[in-house]
Amino acid sequence: MQKKTLLQLAADTLLSHFGDTLDAIMEYDLNTWSAIFTHPGENVQSEVPGLVVAENEIIIYTDGRDIAPLGIGVLVVLHIHI
């Protein structure tokens, strides 16, 4: 299975457990926001001001490095600060 297909399957599986829908996230009028997260490839804090997230969409930032030496089976980091 291709990596993109596998990530889409993971997102679809996560969304299937929600009992509701997710509203879109976007700036309007004086309401602003930024997505702040640890950049998976560089391990530094990154910010995306005004990130638009569509209705029923989850954005997952991933990294392609081998994390087996860390002793962790899965690494998924998703931080959204509003």
KAPEVEN-V978139 format. One record per helix or strand of 2 or more residues. SS is the DSSP state (helix for helix, strand for strand). FROM is the first residue (numbers start at 0). LEN is the number of residues. If there is no record, write none. Layout:
# KAPEVEN-V978139
ss: (SS SS)
from: (FROM FROM)
len: (LEN LEN)
This chain:
# KAPEVEN-V978139
ss: (helix strand strand helix)
from: (2 33 44 67)
len: (14 5 5 3)
